[in-house]
Amino acid sequence: MGNPVKIYTLSTCSHCKATKRFLDKCNIKFEFEDVDLLEGEERAAILEEVKKWNPDCSFPTIIIGDKVIVGYKEDEIREALGL
């Protein structure tokens, strides 16, 4: 379980919430950023970061190591985590 997990989410997004619940259920440590709760330059900077991984800038954008998964795709998340 060496790969760091980072997810970019919206606080109101049901797929984002499902992703967080799934990672919690699997006891996976992860960092997340609720992009809609950020303001000003901080939000702009994070959105630029998200676009590097996911040009459509849709949520959730999940980064596991160097693998990017867009949306709540449990099978792909499991595979990327080696579960």
N, C-alpha and C positions, 0 to 999 in steps of 0.2 A: 504494500500500500504506500509506495514511495511517492507517487505523483501528487503534487498539490492540486487541490480542487478549488476553483474560483467560479462563482456564478454571478452574472449580472441579471438583476431582476427588477420588477416593478412591484411595489408594495400591494397593489390591488389585483395582481394577475393570478388567476387560479392555477395556471400551469406552473408558475413560479413557486407558489405555495406548495403544490404537489411535489415539485422537485426537492424543495427544502425538507419536506416531510420524509420523502423517500431516502434522502441522504442521512437524515437523522435516524431513521429506522434501521439503516444498514451500519450505523455507528461510524459514518464517514465524517471526518473533520473537513470543514469547508469554510471559505471566506465568501461573503456575498456583499453586494452593493445594491441597495434599492435605489435605482437611478432616479426615479420620480421624486424621491425625498431630498435629493441634492439640489443646490441652487447655484446660479451664476457660473463662474469660472470652473468650479469643482465639477458641476454637471457637464459642462462643455468638454472638459478634459476626459471625463469618464466615457462620454459618448464617443469621443475620438478613439479611445482605447477599444470600446466595443466594436466600432467599425473596422478596426484592424482584424479582428477575429471573425466578425459577421457583418459584411457590408450592408445588409438589409437592416441592421440595427433592431432586430426583433428580440423578444424575450420569452423565456429565459435563454440566455447565451451561457453555455456551460463549458468551462475549459478544464480538462483533466490532463495534466501534463502538457503535451503539445496537440492533443486531440480536441476538436471543437464540436460540440453538439448543440444544435439550435432547436429549442422546444423540449417538451417533456417526453423523452423517448426512453422509457425504462430499460428496454433491452440494450440499447446502445450505451446507456450510462453503466449498466452492469458490466458489459463487455469491456468498456474503457477502464473500469475500476478492477477488472479481473475477478468479479464476484461469480 
